[in-house]
Amino acid sequence: MKQINLFPNSDTRHKPRNQYEAIVYFMANLDIEMVSSFLDEHKTYQNFPKYIFIHKLMEAFSSFQKAGDKILSLHRGKCSGCSRGCAGFTFLGSQGHFMDILFLLDGTTIKDMYECDDFENDNLIQNKLHRVSIDEEESLFSDLDDEDDDDEYNGDEDQF
């Protein structure tokens, strides 16, 4: 099984040490139950109550799993748009499916996490091919808006 290089200067086989490490680790492992267990019931994520966010994230994970992914590789980066400088990760599957997620932190506690459409990776990634969206409504509108512009749309028709 492929190891995830998340924890700097340490063995990646150790247990996550805080909420942030745990969420990133379990998202990369497509483990929705563990992601849910580490998120705060009283917060919103991507402007959704936790239970709706988890449902939407579960559908996104299903897209990766349908593509044959069991674990996602992590690639650091940051927003170059409306949340300029906010750090996050590209979660990348072996077939080029990906999510760009930003993490708004208070120390190692997640205040919010959300998708980013203007994400720049620290290193060039060649195989970011099919965006997997957490927000279904955004995906549906993207499908309609991008019918005339196939170069921009990177979705998977089978995910619906």
C-alpha positions in Angstrom: 0.0 0.0 0.0 1.2 3.5 -0.9 2.3 5.7 2.0 1.1 9.2 2.4 3.8 11.8 3.0 1.8 14.1 5.3 3.7 14.3 8.5 6.9 16.2 8.0 10.2 14.7 9.2 8.5 11.7 10.8 7.4 8.2 10.1 4.1 8.3 8.2 2.9 5.2 9.9 2.4 6.9 13.3 -1.1 7.9 14.4 -2.2 11.5 13.6 -1.4 13.8 16.4 -4.2 16.3 16.1 -7.5 17.1 14.4 -5.9 18.6 11.3 -3.6 15.6 10.7 -6.4 13.2 11.3 -8.8 14.8 8.8 -6.2 15.0 6.1 -5.0 11.4 6.8 -8.6 10.0 6.8 -9.6 12.0 3.7 -6.6 10.6 1.8 -7.7 7.1 2.9 -11.4 7.8 1.8 -12.6 7.0 5.3 -15.8 9.0 5.7 -16.6 7.6 9.2 -13.3 8.7 10.6 -13.5 12.1 9.0 -16.9 12.6 10.4 -15.8 11.5 13.9 -13.1 14.3 13.9 -15.3 17.2 12.7 -17.1 19.4 15.1 -20.9 18.9 15.2 -21.5 22.6 15.8 -19.4 24.0 12.9 -20.2 24.4 9.3 -17.9 23.2 6.6 -18.0 24.8 3.1 -21.1 26.7 4.5 -22.9 23.4 5.1 -23.9 21.9 8.5 -21.6 19.0 9.3 -24.2 16.3 8.4 -24.8 17.8 4.9 -21.0 18.3 4.3 -20.3 14.7 5.3 -23.0 13.4 3.0 -21.6 15.5 0.1 -18.0 14.4 0.9 -19.2 10.7 1.0 -20.5 11.1 -2.5 -17.2 12.6 -3.6 -15.4 9.7 -2.0 -17.6 7.4 -4.0 -16.5 9.0 -7.2 -12.9 8.2 -6.3 -13.8 4.6 -5.3 -15.7 4.1 -8.6 -12.5 5.1 -10.4 -10.7 2.3 -8.5 -9.0 4.4 -5.8 -8.5 3.2 -2.3 -6.0 5.9 -1.2 -5.3 9.3 -2.5 -1.9 11.0 -2.9 -1.5 14.4 -1.2 0.0 17.5 -2.9 0.4 20.7 -0.9 -0.6 24.1 -2.3 -2.5 27.2 -1.6 -5.3 29.4 -3.0 -4.5 32.0 -5.5 -8.0 33.5 -5.6 -10.5 34.6 -3.1 -8.8 32.9 -0.1 -5.3 33.9 -1.3 -2.6 32.2 0.6 -4.8 29.8 2.5 -3.1 26.4 2.5 -4.5 23.1 1.6 -4.0 19.9 -0.4 -4.9 18.4 -3.7 -6.3 14.9 -3.0 -5.4 13.0 -6.2 -6.5 9.6 -7.3 -4.5 7.3 -9.6 -6.8 7.9 -12.6 -6.5 11.7 -12.3 -9.6 12.4 -10.2 -8.9 15.2 -7.7 -10.2 17.6 -5.1 -8.5 20.8 -4.0 -9.4 21.4 -0.4 -8.4 24.4 1.7 -8.1 24.2 5.5 -8.7 27.3 7.7 -6.9 26.5 11.0 -6.7 27.8 14.5 -3.4 26.1 15.4 -4.1 22.5 14.6 -7.9 22.8 14.9 -9.9 23.1 11.8 -12.2 26.1 11.7 -13.4 25.4 8.2 -12.5 23.4 5.1 -13.8 23.9 1.6 -13.1 23.4 -2.1 -10.9 25.8 -4.0 -11.3 26.6 -7.7 -8.1 28.7 -7.8 -5.7 26.2 -6.2 -2.0 26.3 -7.0 0.1 23.3 -6.1 3.6 23.8 -4.7 4.9 21.4 -7.3 3.6 20.7 -10.8 1.1 17.9 -11.0 0.6 16.5 -14.5 -2.4 14.2 -14.0 -5.0 16.5 -12.4 -7.7 15.5 -14.9 -11.2 15.2 -13.4 -12.3 17.5 -10.7 -14.5 15.8 -8.0 -16.7 18.4 -6.4 -18.1 18.2 -2.9 -20.9 20.6 -3.8 -23.4 18.8 -6.1 -25.2 22.0 -7.1 -21.9 23.5 -8.2 -21.1 20.3 -10.2 -24.5 20.4 -11.8 -24.1 24.1 -12.8 -20.6 23.4 -14.0 -21.9 20.6 -16.2 -24.4 23.0 -17.8 -22.1 26.0 -18.0 -19.3 24.0 -19.6 -21.2 22.1 -22.3 -19.8 24.5 -24.9 -16.3 24.6 -23.4 -15.1 21.0 -23.0 -11.5 22.2 -22.1 -12.7 23.6 -18.8 -14.9 20.7 -17.6 -13.0 18.0 -15.9 -16.0 16.1 -14.3 -17.0 12.6 -14.6 -20.5 12.1 -16.1 -20.9 8.8 -14.2 -20.6 10.5 -10.8 -24.3 11.5 -10.9 
